[in-house]
Amino acid sequence: MAEKIRKISCWRRTPLFLLLEKIKLWPSKQGVLHGVKTFEASSDSYAYILTHCGEKILVRNSKNSRAARWLRNKWYIKTCEKCAIPEWKMNKYVSTVFRQGRVPVFIEKQRKDNLIL
């Protein structure tokens, strides 16, 4: 029997940090999809990402960035061979649904209050 994949639902205009914490994938500029091992927010605007293949990346929080667009639109050329992203994670990523509109203000405020930097 095939396992049923639970769909993830995200708001379309979610800030990049919230999107990365939920999806745990990072698209590089070359179109390679990496698995996120650790995610450390150093401030409200910047964070460090450590991938499974050992790359350390400094990223800026933005709703309109290239990485945010690539994650929302599910664009990638290939997956990183060193990161070895499992098949179930790719199936879950492909089945993720992004709802139209913005994140409601009360949800955004609640997330910021719970976020410890």
GILIN-V677446 format. One record per backbone hydrogen bond with DSSP energy under -1.0 kcal/mol. CO is the residue of the C=O (numbers start at 1). NH is the residue of the N-H. E is the energy in kcal/mol with one decimal. If there is no record, write none. Layout:
CO_NH_E + CO_NH_E
This chain:
8_97_-3.2 + 10_99_-3.1 + 11_14_-1.0 + 15_19_-1.9 + 16_20_-2.7 + 17_21_-2.2 + 18_22_-1.3 + 19_23_-2.7 + 20_24_-2.1 + 24_36_-2.1 + 26_34_-3.2 + 28_31_-1.5 + 31_77_-2.9 + 31_78_-1.4 + 32_28_-2.8 + 33_80_-2.4 + 34_26_-2.6 + 35_52_-2.0 + 38_50_-2.4 + 40_48_-3.1 + 45_61_-3.0 + 46_42_-1.3 + 46_43_-1.8 + 47_59_-3.0 + 48_40_-2.7 + 49_57_-2.8 + 50_37_-2.8 + 50_38_-1.8 + 51_54_-1.6 + 55_51_-2.4 + 57_49_-2.9 + 59_47_-2.2 + 65_69_-2.3 + 66_70_-2.7 + 67_71_-2.4 + 68_72_-2.5 + 69_73_-2.6 + 70_75_-2.2 + 78_33_-2.5 + 80_84_-1.2 + 86_90_-1.7 + 87_91_-2.5 + 88_92_-1.9 + 89_93_-2.3 + 90_94_-2.5 + 91_95_-1.6 + 93_96_-1.1 + 97_10_-2.5 + 99_12_-2.4 + 101_13_-1.1 + 104_108_-2.2 + 105_109_-2.5 + 106_110_-1.9 + 107_111_-2.3 + 108_112_-2.0 + 109_113_-2.2 + 110_114_-1.6 + 111_115_-1.1
